[in-house]
Amino acid sequence: MTHSIGESAKKVAAPTTEIIAVSP
């Protein structure tokens, strides 16, 4: 289960990082 949560977090963190970079 922890592995699945880690993968989901990466998928969410990737787009979130782009949004933060685009919207300072």
Secondary structure as the mmCIF struct_conf table of DSSP 4:
data_model
#
loop_
_struct_conf.conf_type_id
_struct_conf.id
_struct_conf.beg_label_comp_id
_struct_conf.beg_label_asym_id
_struct_conf.beg_label_seq_id
_struct_conf.end_label_comp_id
_struct_conf.end_label_asym_id
_struct_conf.end_label_seq_id
HELX_RH_AL_P HELX_RH_AL_P1 THR A 2 VAL A 22
#
